[in-house]
Amino acid sequence: MAANWAERISAFSRSPSRFLSGTTAEDFLAELLRELRDDRASFGAKVLLLSPLCEHPSLLCPSAAVGEETAMELMSVLAQCPPKSVQFRCQLLVALTAVLVCASCVATRSRASQDFLDLLLQLVQDTGDLRGDDGLRSPRAAACDCLRELEACSPGLLAQRLELLGGLRQRETSRLHQAYAGLHALVLRNAVYRLARDTGAGGEQLKALLGGNAWVAWEAELDSGPVDDGDCSAALSSLALGPMGTVPTLQTGPDCKELRSVLSSLLEESYLLTPLCQAALLHRLTEVVAMVPGVPPAVFRAQLLRLLGTSEVCLLHATLLLKCAFTDSLFSAEDEAFLLQRLVVLAQHPLLSAPEKLFHVDCLLHFPENRPIGCGADGDEAPPVLLTPRLASALAPTVFDDGATGLARLNLLSLVYLEEAEGGEGEESRGLAYLYEHVGTLLRVVASGGGRELVVTAFRAVFLFLFYFCHVERYCRSLTEELCQLYLRHAHLAPHAINLADRVQEKLAESDWAVGFLRALQGVITMAPPTSLTWRGLGYHLKALARVAEEGAITQHRTVRFLSGVIAAPPRSPCAGGAWRLGNGLLAVCRRLLVHPGLDSLFIPLADVLQHLSRCYGDTDIQDHARLYYTLLTTLSREKLAGVLAADGGRRVKKRSLSCIVGESEGLASALTVHRTEKSLIGLTEVRSAPPAAEAGELRQSGTFPTEARAALEEYRAQFDDPGFASQVAIDYRLTHIDGDDDPRFDQLFSIRLHFGLTDAHYEELADVSVPRLLRGRAAAEVTLRLKPRRPRPTTLHASAIFTAEDGLSWFTVLPQVHVAFQQAFAPLPAPRAWGRGGGPVLFEALWGEMSAEDQEDCATSLFCCQAKEGPLSALVAEHFLPFLVSDRSDEDEFKVLIFLPPRAHVLLRIRPGEPAQFHIATDDWRLLSHLNSYLLTITSSRGDAPP
């Protein structure tokens, strides 16, 4: 395998779209398949080559036809792969599965998918294949996993193989028994589900499937062509999670001993599986029994003793699914009480992690009861009836709990005590008092200097308490007082207090607690003497008062008096400091006061505040905004003032109805608008420099350079360790008026800003270019474009410009497209500074030898011939290749040309006169050959030479 395949695969995995911008998915796929068929590549390298097909099969195989062809190629590679290459064979099976599924070949039952299915079934029956860790990494294990994936993506695919899979599971004695059991259960569930959806199916069809007898009608339906597995897969994925009344049923009659036998066999062997696989198996079998009324849920009874005592989270979850599906048909009242008590114990067990405890608390909130009383929507949190306050008290939150655990327990206990009557006595009342005391304790810890996590936990706890007990007035009043006292000591908690009020208003629209809290917050802020305020604290107070001003039910006289006292209190008045952020805080409060319903009573004091800010504040921007607000306040009616400043509630206000201060000015509107020209006014013309002097392309006469080719090559390539070395191409253009445009308005253009847009990914984005002026009849402006190639290719640039005309208006115009030719990326050899003239030939020979080697992936050699005599050929070299010539010009037998193309590509030419003239080519990027051939055709044809 080529050395750069690892880099290419890595680049593809990082950004497939960017990688494929330089090639096509079809070409990349062809290269991968060609390399996979190459016997010289190692199997370890081939495993890496399969990763794009496993990770992005839809991108490389966008259609069923491409997927089918790719699958046939991969199966051909698999057939020729020796048995000892276990890892490669396993990865091939995975890649084939991904391609066939994502290309919809399995859904359409294509020929390749059928062949692959037969191959997988042969592999899973190969009991002698135990290579790897006891068979876990063998092709047989991989084939089992692939079958499970195919069945999951196309339910019912293996329904006719149920007897085969059951036999394989029972005969398997290795660790692969677990994989076979999971596959058997999945196929059984899908087969029963599809039978249940068929109105004509019943017990006979189920018995035929379990007995291995081909049911002709259903098999013909499965093999008749494309089937719609989308709805089936979606339903199967949520079968046990939705209401069990929506589960389809299969009427089999009371006699269903074949299915019972299969279920009993699977359940008896379940103890051999890992907990996770046991849970998955129980999930599948729960769905099967729910769909077949002929099988009683008591088939799980023998497993309950083990499941009720488990500490595994996955098995406990499977037990709750059983309870949700069958309730008192399987679980007695004693089982329910025991399971509930066990959840309470596990929710506080010291040896369990916090996520596990949270899971058990969540199970209590969604506990499936035998006799549910509530009829709320699915998913609503509600404690079970058997979860009494005495039992739940073991989960009382403490200040030592982490934030998530404490909030989860507070939520659970709040639901338990939710129905407590105000002023009631007894254990419930004491529980509610404890919850309030817990919230208050959290606030006191925050007041003592708690960290950010504790602050967030405390305010969330307050919200939870209010969410459930906002009807208990004495606790709500006490919470308001405690929060206000906390805010007075720590004004930086203003964002948390504001967020709390917002969330309470959002979730408890019928409660007036948020308005009362904001009114109390306004009171404690405005009663504080202005001289005791710090600049930082004042900023938080202004945020809080701005939020208070949004409430129309709260009078704002206190707020205006507070603003007046703050801005007029020498020597600590914020006007003297002129802080922009603090000034914006003052303006934010004033803006909300301007749209307050009680503005009429605030008119004079608010006008005084705005006038003082416009005259005395130390920041010009704040002064201008204050002056604008003062003008609006004293000029507009309340309705128009609200229309100008209030948030637009989804309707668009007509601009003309709000313009009562200054009349519309067409001149002003025109001056503030960027106009667009009807046609292109200016354009870029490439500056074609004269041929260089005789020595222009030759390296310096003096210097030191390595005499050996290898040393010269190493020293040359060391320069490229610098990412910015020789990575740019500078192209000179002239910016001129386009002929035929005689509009006198654009004779003089100023402040021209040129913008360039790319049409491909061959070059990096270009920076804008500024030109001071362009005058018609004067010298053209010089513009240099500095392009940074990613790949040296021809490209086209979109160009546009914004400029100012002589009349002062701004204009936008589109320039003709700028075409960057392939040869414009040519650059002379970037030789090290220490080299002299002779370094070029030495490096030329070293690079030629390297590019001619057969083991170089991207390197290539070629030959171009044309009819040219010796004289015209030397003139052609002097005209086009002199800057890149590394051989002596007096040597007319052969001209050596070394062209560098940033960022690090090279083109080498050996030009030999003759009939025809020969251009021997070597390059380290074979993709350049087509562009180079076109260029050579152009320059030879332009001299009257005809290519052969």
N, C-alpha and C positions, 0 to 999 in steps of 0.2 A: 504494500500500500504506500502511496506517496506520503512524504513526510508532512505535507501540509493538510492532510485530511483531518487530523485532530483539530487543527485550528479552524478549518471550515465547518466542521460539525459544531464546534463551540460557538462560532459566530452565528450559525443558523439557530441554535438553541436560544441564544441571547435575544435575537430579534429576527424572526423569520421573514417579516415583511421587508426589513432593510436588506437582509441578505439576498432575497429574491429580486430586489431592485436592480442588481447587477447581473442577473441571469433569469431564467424562467424555471418554474416548478417542473416542467417537462424535461428540460435539459438536466436539472439537478437530479431528478429521479432516474434518468437514463444513466448518469454517471454512477450513481449509487449501485444500480443493478449490474452495471458493467464491472464495477470493482468487486461486487459480491460473487460474481462468476469467475473472477480471476483466481486461478489456483496458486499464484505466487503470494497472495496476501495471506497473512496469518489469521487464524480463527479469532484470536483476541481482538485484532483490528476489525474484523468483520462484525463482531458484536457491537462495536462502536458505530459502525456504519448503519446498523439497524435502528439506532435510537431515533433518527428523524421520522422513520415510518411508525415507530411506536408512539411518539409524542405528538406528531402533527400529521396523521394519516389523511385527514380531510383536505389539508393544504396541498399535499403532494398527489393525492388521488381525488380530484374534485368531482369525478363522475363515476358512474357504475362501470362504464366501459374501461376506464383507466384502472379502476380498482380490480376488475376481473383480470386484466392483462398483467397487472403487477402481481396479483396473487398466483397466477400460473407460473410466472418467473420465479417467485420465491419458493413455490413447491418443487420446481425443477432443481433449485439450489439445494433444498432439503433432501431430495432424493439422492443427490450426489455427495452429500455430506457423510463422512465416516462416522460410525457409531460412537467412537471415543470422544468426539467433540460435543460433549454433553451441554456445556453452557451455550454454545452457538445454536445447537438444535432447539434448546428451550426458548432462546430469544427469537428464533425464527418462527416458532409457533405463536408466540405473543404478537410479533409483527403481523403475521398472517391474520390473526384474529382482529387486530385493530383495523387493518386495511379493509377486510370484508365487512365488518360491522359499519365503519364510518362511511364507506362507499355505497352502503345500502344493498350490497350483494346478498347478504343473509336475508334481509327483508323480502327481496325479490326471488329468493330460492334459486340463485344462479347456479350454473354448472360448476363453477369454481368453488362456491360455498358447499355444494353437495359433496364434491370430491374431498374437500378439506374436512368435512364432517365425518366422512367414512374413514379418513386417515386418523382423525382423533380417536374414533371408536376402536380402531385397530390398536392404537398405542395404549389405550387404557386397559385393553385386554391382554397386553403383553406382560404377564406376571413375572417373566424372567428379567425384566428391565428394572434393576434396582441400583443403577449407578448414582453416585452422589451420597449425601448424608442420609443413609437408610431410605433412599428413595425420594426424599423430600425435594431434591433438586434434579430429579431425573426427568427425562422427557415424558414419562407417564404421569408424573405429578403436574408438569406443565400442561399436558393435554387435558387433564381433569379440570384445571383452572380455566383453560380456554373453553371447554364445554360449558362450564358454569356461566362464563361471560356471554357465550352465544345464546344460552337459554334465557338469561336475564334480559338480553336485548331483543330477543325474538321469542316470547313465551309460547310454549307448545311445540317448539322445534324438536325436542327429544321425547315427546309424549309416547311415541311408538316404541321407545327403548326402555320403558319403565322396568319390565321384567329383567332385561339384561343388566341394567344398573343395580337393581336390587340384588341379583345374583353376585355381581362383582363386589358389592358392599359386604355381603355375608361371607364371601370366601376370602376377603382381604385380611391378612394378619399383620401387615406392616403398619407403620404410622400413617400410611396413605388411607387407612380406613376412615379417618376423619374427613378427608376431602371427598371420598365417595359418599359418605353419609350426607354431607351438606348438599352435594349435587343431586342425590336421590330425592331428598326432601324438597328441593327447589323444583325439580321436574314434576314431582307428585302434586305440589301446590298449583303449579301452572296448568297442569292437565285437568285437575278438578275444576279450576276456575273457568277454563274454556268450555268444559262440559256443562258447567252450571249456567253459562251464558247462552248455551244452545237450547232452545225451547224444546227440541225433540229428543234430548238426551236424558238418560236415566240410569238405573242400576245396571242394566245389561251392558251398556256401553262402558261404564266404569269397570265392570268385571272383565270385559274384553281387554281393556287397556292394562289392567293389573296382571291378567293372565298371559299377555303377549300375543293374543289373537288380533290380527289386523282388522280393525273396523274400517271397512272399505269406504263408507261415506265420509267419515271425518278425515281419513288419510288422503282421500282424493281432494278434499277441501284444503288440506294443508299443502299439498303438492301441486295445486292447480295454478299457482303463480303468486304474484304479489299479494300480501295480506296487510291489513292495517293493524300493525302491532302498537302503534302510538297510544291509542286509547287504552288498550289492554295493559300496556306497561305502566301507564299513569295510574290506572285503577289498582293494579297489583302493588304498586309502591306504597299506597296509602290504605290498603285493605283493612289492616288491623288497627289503624290509627283513627279511622272515621267511625261514625255510628254503626254499630253492628247490624242495625235494622236495614241498612243499605247493602249488606253483603248478599250476593246472589246465592241461591240455594239449589242444591241438586237433590231431587227427590229419588231416593233409592229404595224406599221401603225399610221396614225394621231389620231385614236380613242383609247385613253388609259385612259379613265376616271376613271377606278378602281384604277390604280396606282396614278393618280393625286389626287383622293379623299384621299387616304392613306397619301400621302405626305402633302397635305393641312392640314389634321387633326393633323399630327405630328408638323408641323410648327406653327399652331395656338396655340398649347399647349406648345410650347417651352419656352415662357416667364415665365412659372411656374418653370422651371428648374434653377439650379445654373449655373453661367457663364461657369464653366468648362464642365458641362454636355451639356449645349447648344452648346458649341463649338464642342464637340464630335458628337452630333446629326447632326449639320450642315455638319460636315466632311463626315459622312455616307451618308446623303441625297445628298450632292454634287456628290459623286461617283455614286449614283443611277441615277441621272438625266444625268450625263455624259455618262452613258452606255445605256440610253433609249432615242434616238432622238425624239421619239414621245411625250415626255414631254418637253415643252419649259422651258428654264431657268427662264422665267418670273414668275414661281411659287414662286421664292424667293423674288420677287420685294417688297412684303409687308413687308418683314423683313429688307430691306436695310436701311430704315430711322432710325430704332433703331440701326442697326449695324454700320452705318457710324458715329454715334455720341457716340459710346461706348468708355469708358476708360479702359475696361478690355482687358488685353493683349491677352488672349485666344480667345476672340470673334473677336478682330482685326485680329488675325492670321487666323481665319476661314473666315473672310471677304476677306482677300487676297487670300485664296485658291479658293474662289468663283470667284474672279477676274481672277486668273490664269486659271481657268477651262473654263470660259465663256466669258471673256473680254467684247467686245462691244455688245455681245448678251444680256447682263444683265446690264452693267454699261455704262452710257452715258459719253460724254466728260466732262460734268460738274461734274458728280460723281467722275471721275478720278482726276480732278483738286482739288476737295474738299478733297478727301482722301489723296492726296499728301501733300496738305497744312496742313492737320491735323497731318500727320506723322512728318512734320518739327516742328510743335508746340510741339508735345509730346516728340520729341527727345531732347528738351531743357526745358521741364516743370520743375519748381523748386520743385514741390511736388512729383515727381516720383523718384524712386531709380535709382542708376547708371545702374544696369542690365537692367531695363526697358528702359532707354534711349538708351543703346547700342542695344537693340532689335529693337527699332524704326529706328536707323541709319542703321542697317542691312536690315531692310525692304525697306529703300530707295535705298540701293545698289542692291537689287534684286526685285525691284518693277515690277509687271506684267503689262505691258502696253497694251492698246487697239490696238495700231498699232506699234508694236516694229520695230525699224529700223535695229538694229544690228542683226547679225546672228551668234554670237559667241556660244561657247559651253555652255551647260546648267551649271549653277552655277557660270559663270563668273560675276564679279562685274562690274556694269555699271550704272551710274545715269540715270534716265528716262529723256526723252526729255523735259518734262515740268518742270524739276527742273533747272530753270535758275540760273545764278550766283547771281542775285538780291535776289531770294528766298532762295538760299543756304547760302547767306552771314549771315543769322541769326544763322547759326551753326558754325561760325568761331571759331576755338579753341583759348583758352587763357591759360596763365600760371597758372590760378587758378583752371583749370579743373584737375580732377584726371587723372592718367596716361592712363588708358584704354579709358576714354571718350575723352581726348585730341587727342590720336592717331586715334580713330575712326573718329572724326570730320576732322582731317587732311587728312585722307585717302579719305573721301568723297569729301572734297573741292578740293583735288588734282585731282580727277577724273573729277570734274566739269570744272576745269581750264586746263585740259590736252591738249586741242586743241589750246591753246593760241599760237599765233605766236611770235617768238622771237622779242623783240623790239616793239611789238604792243602797241597801246594806247587804252584807254578805261577802262571800269569797269573790264574786265577780266585781263588786265595787272596790275591794282591796286590790284586785288585779289591775283595774283601770288606774287607780291611784299609783300603783307601782310603775305602770308604763309612763305616766306623766312625770313621775319622779326621775325615771331613767332619762327621759328627754331633757329635763332640767339639769340633770347631772352632766350630760354631754355639753350643754351650753356653758355650764360653769367651768368645765375643763377647757373649753375653747377660750373662755375669758382669761384663764390662767396662762394662756400661751400655747395652745395646741397647734400641731402642724396642719398642713393643707388637707391631708387625707381626713383628719379628725374634723376639720371645719366642714368639709363636704358631707361627711357622715352625719354630723349634728344637724345641718340644715335639711338633709333628706329625711332624717328621723322626725323633725318638726313637720315636714310636709305630710309624711305618712300619718302622724298622729292627727293632724287637722283633716286629712282626707277621710278618716273614719269617724272622728269625734268632734267635728266642727259644730255639732248641735249641742255639745256640753259647754255652756257659756262660761262657767267659772274657770274651766281649764283654758279656754280660748283667751279670756281676758288676762289670765296669768301669763300665758305664753307671749302675748303682746308686750306686756310690761318687761318680761325678762329679755326679750329680743331688743327692745329699745335701750335697756340698760347695757346690754352687750355691745350695741352699736356705739353708744356714747364712749365706751372705753376703747373700742377698736373700730374706728371709722373705715378702715380698709375693707371691712366686711360689707360695704355698701352694695357691690355687685351681687353678693349672695342674698342679701335682703331683698333687693329688687327682683331677682330671679324667683325667690320664694313667693313674693306677691303675684308675679306674673303667672306662675304655675297654679297657684291656688285659684286665681280668677279663671284660668283656662279650664281647670278640672271641676271646680265647684262654683258654677255660675250662679247658683241660687244662694250662696253664702256671701255675706258682706264683711267677712273677716279681713280680706285683703284691703278694702277701703279703710276700715278702722285701723289697721296696722299702719298704713301709709299716713293717715291723719296723725296718729300718735308719733310716728317718725318725724313728721314735719314739726310737731310741737317740741320734741326734745332737741332738734337741730336749731330751730329759730330762737329758743330760749337761752342757748349758750351765748355768752358775751363775745362779741367779735374780737376783742383783744386776746381771748384765750385760744383762738384758732391758729393752727399752723397752715402753711401753704398746702401741704399734702392733704391734711384733713379737710381743708376748704374745698379742694377738688372733689373729694368723695361726697361731701355734703351737697355740692352743686349737682352731682349725678343723681343723688337721692331726691333732691327737690325738683329736678326736671321730671322725674318719674311721678312724683306727687302731683305736679301741675297737669298731668294728663287726665286726672280724675276730675270730672266736672262737678261731682258731689262734694268736693273739698274746697272750701274757700281759701283764697290765696293771699289774703292781706298779710298774714305772717311772713309769707315768702318774700313779698315785695319789701316789707320793712327790713327783713334780714339782708336783702340785696343792698338796700339804701345804706344800712349801717356798715356793711362790709366795704363798699367802695368809698365811703366818706370817712372812714376811721383812720386818721393819721397816727403814727407815720407808717402803719402797716397796711395801707390800702393797696390792693392789687394793681390799681391804676399806675402807681409809681413804678412798680417792677416791670409792668408791661409784658408779663409772660403770655405767650400766644395760647398755650394749652389752657391756662386758667381763664383767659378771656373767652375762649370758646365755650368753656363751662358756663360762664355768666350768660353768654348769648343763647345757649341752649335752653336755659331756664326762661329767659325773656321770650324766646320764640314760642315756647309752649304757653306762656301766659298770654301772648297775642291772640291765640285761638281758644282761650278758656271761655266758657259761657259767662263767667262773671267779670268779663273785661271792662264793662262800663264802670264798675265801682273801683277798678284798678287803674283807670285811665291816667289820672294826673301823676300818682307816684311812679307808675311804670314809665311814663314819658320823661320824668325827671331822671330816672336811672339810665335810660337810653341816651338822653342828652349829655349826662355826665360822662358816660363811656365814650361818646363820640368826640368829646372835647378833651378829656383828660387821660384816656388810656394810652399807655406808652407804645402800643403796637398799631401801625397804620391800618393793617387788615382788619383788626377788631374795630377800630374807629369807623372804617367804611361800612362794615356790616351794621354797627350800631346806628349809624346815620341813616342807612337804608331802612332799618326797622322803625326808627323814629318817624321817617317820612311816611311809611306805610300806615303807622298807627294814627298819625294826625291827618291823613289824606283820605284813606279808603273807609268805606262803610264796613261794618262787622262782617257782612256776608261776603264782600269781595276780599276782605282781609283773610277770612277763613279759606276762601278759594285759592288765594295765592300761597298761603303758608301751610295749610292743612295737608295731610297725606292724601293723595288721590285714591279714593276708594274704588278703583277699578273703572272709573269713567274718565274720559278725556275732557278737560276743561278747554273751552274755546279761548284761544289766545287774545282775540280782539275784545272779548268781554272783560278782560282784566287789565287792559292798558289804559288806565285813567290818569297816570302821572305824566308820562311823556308820550307824545304822539309818535306813531310809527314813522320812521324815516327810511325812505327807500335808499338814500345814500349810505346811511349807517348799515342797513342790512346788506347792501351790496359790498361794502368794504369788509364786512365780517364773513363773507362767503367766498369759498374757493370755486372759481368758475372753471368750466371745462371747454377747451378749444374744440372746434368742429373738425379739425384735421391736424395732422402732425406739423409742427412748426420747425423743429430742430431735429438733427440727426447726428450720429457718430460715424466718422469715416476713419478707417484704419490708416495709420501713418506707415507708409512703406519706406523703410530706411534704405539708403544706398548700400551696395555691396561693400563689405568691410575691406580694409586694406590688406595687403599681402600677408602681414603678420598678425592680423586681427584674430584669426582663429587658432594661432599656434601658441603653445604654452611658453612660459618664460625660458630664456636661454640658460640662466643659471639656476642652481638649486640641487638638492639631493633627492634621489628617489631610489626605492628598492630595485635591485637588479634582478631579483627572482620574481616570477609571476605570482606565486602564492603569497609572498610577503606584500607585494604591491596590492593584491586584491584585498588582503586583510586590513591593510592600512587605509585603503579607500573606503571599505565598508564600515570601518569604525566611525566614520563621520556621521553615519545615519543613526547612531545611537541618540543623537540630538533630534527630538521630534520635529523641530522647526527647520532643520537643515535642508536647504535647496527645495523647499516645498511649494514655492510660489512661482507663478508665471506672470510677468508684467507685460501688458500689451498697451501700446500707445495709440490714442485716437484723437481726432480733432472734432470738436463740437461746433457745428456750423448751422446756419439757417438753411432750410431746404429750398431748393430752386423752385420757383413758381409761387411761393408765398410772398406776396407783396403788401400784406396788411401793415400799414404804418404804425398801428398800435404796438406791434411787437418788434419794431426796429431795435429797441434797446431793452434788454432783459437783464434783471438783477437778481442776486441771491438765488441762483439756480441750484436746486437739490435734485440730483439724479438718483433714481432708485432702480435696482436690477433684480429681476426675479428669475429663478431657475426653471427649466422645463424638464430636467431629469436630475438624477442623483450623482452625476459624474463629478460635480464640483461642490465645494462648500459654499454656504451663503455669502454673498458679496455685501460689503459695507456700502452705505450711501456715499456718493461723491458730491462735494460742493464746488460750484464754479461761481466766482464773484460776479462776473458780468459777461454779456455777449452782445456786441454791437455790430449791426449790419454794416458791411463795408470795411470793417476793421479786421485785424488778424484774428483767426479762429482761436478758440480756447483749447488748450492742451489738456487732455484727460488721460490718466493712466489707470487701467483696470488691473488689479492684482488678484488673479485667480489662484485658488488653492485646489488643485485637482485631487479627487479621490481615486479616479481612474482617468488616465489621459485619453480622452475621446473627443470627437467633435461635439459641439453642443450649440444651443441657441438660447439667448438671453432675452427676456422681456424687459423693456426699458420704458421708464416714464419719468416725468419731471414736474416739479412744482417750482414756479418762479413768480417774481413780481414784475409787472409791466411798468412802463413809464408813468401811467396814470395812477399808480399806487395799488391797483387791484392785484389779487393773487389768482394765478391760473394753474390749471393742471392740463398736461398734454401727454399723449402717448407717442413715444419715439418709434421709428422703424426697428424691427427686431435686429439684434446684434448677433451675427453668426461668428462663432469661434471655430476656425478650421483646425484640422488635426495638426498641421505643421506649425501652428501658432504656439503649441505647447512644447516645441523643440527647444532644448537648452544645451549650451556647450557642456563639456565634461566638467563637473565640479571637483576638480583635482585638489588634493591637499596643498596648502600654501608652500610647503617645503619642497614640493616637486619642481623639477625643471622641465625643459622641453621634451626630454626623452621619456617622461613618465607615461605619456599618452599611448605610444605604441606598446609598451610593456603591458599596461592595463588592458589594451585592446585584445592582445593575444590571450591574456588570462581569461577574460570574459568570454571570448570566442570558444576557447576550449571547454569552458564550463557549460555554455549554452548548447554545445554540440553533443554533450553526453546524453546517452539514451535514458538514464535514470532520473532526469529532471522533468518533473510533471508539467510545469507551465512553460518550459522553454521550447523553442521550435526553430527550425531552419527552413529556408525557402530560397527560390531562385526566380528572378525576374529578368526577362530578356527584351531587348528592343533594337531596332535597326539604327545605328548611329556610328559615324566615323570618329576617328580619334580626335580630330579638332573639335567638333561640336560637343563631344563627350567631356573634354577637359573644360570647355566653356560652361557646360551644364553644371559640372562640379563646382567651378568657381562661382557661379551665380547662386546656387542653391545650398551647397554643402560646405562652403569655405569656413564658416565658423566652427564646423564640427570635424574638420579634416585633421587626422592625427598622423598621417604619413607625409613624406616630403613631396611637395608639389612637382619637383623635378622628375620624380619617379612616375613616368607615364604608363608603366606596365600594370600598375594596380594602385587604386586610390582607396585608402582605409578611412572610413567615416564612422565616428562614434557619437551617437545622438542620445542625450539623456532626456527622459520625460518624467517630470515630477509626478508622484513623490519618490519613486525609486525604480522606474522601468528604464530599459535600455534597448536601443536598436543599433545593430552593427552592420555595416555594409562593406563588402569588398567589391569595388567597381572595376571591371576589367574591360578594356576596349576589345573590339573584335567584330566579327560578323556572325551573329548579332552581338551587341554589347551585353555583358552579363552583370547583373546586380545580385551577388550572393548575400543572403540576409540571415542574420541570427538575432534572436530576441528572447528575453526572459519572460515575455507575456505573449502567448500565441494569439490572444484576442486582438492584438494590434496589427496582425498581418493583413486583414482585409482593408483597414484604413491606410496602411502603408502602400498596399498595391494600388489603391485608388489615387494616392498622392503621386506615385511614380508614373502612373499612366498620364496624369495631368501634366507633369513637368516635361515628360518626354514628348508628348503630343504637341505641347505648346511650342516646341522647337522644330516642329515639322517631322518628328520621328514617329514612325508607325510601329506600334507594338506588334509582335508576331502573333 
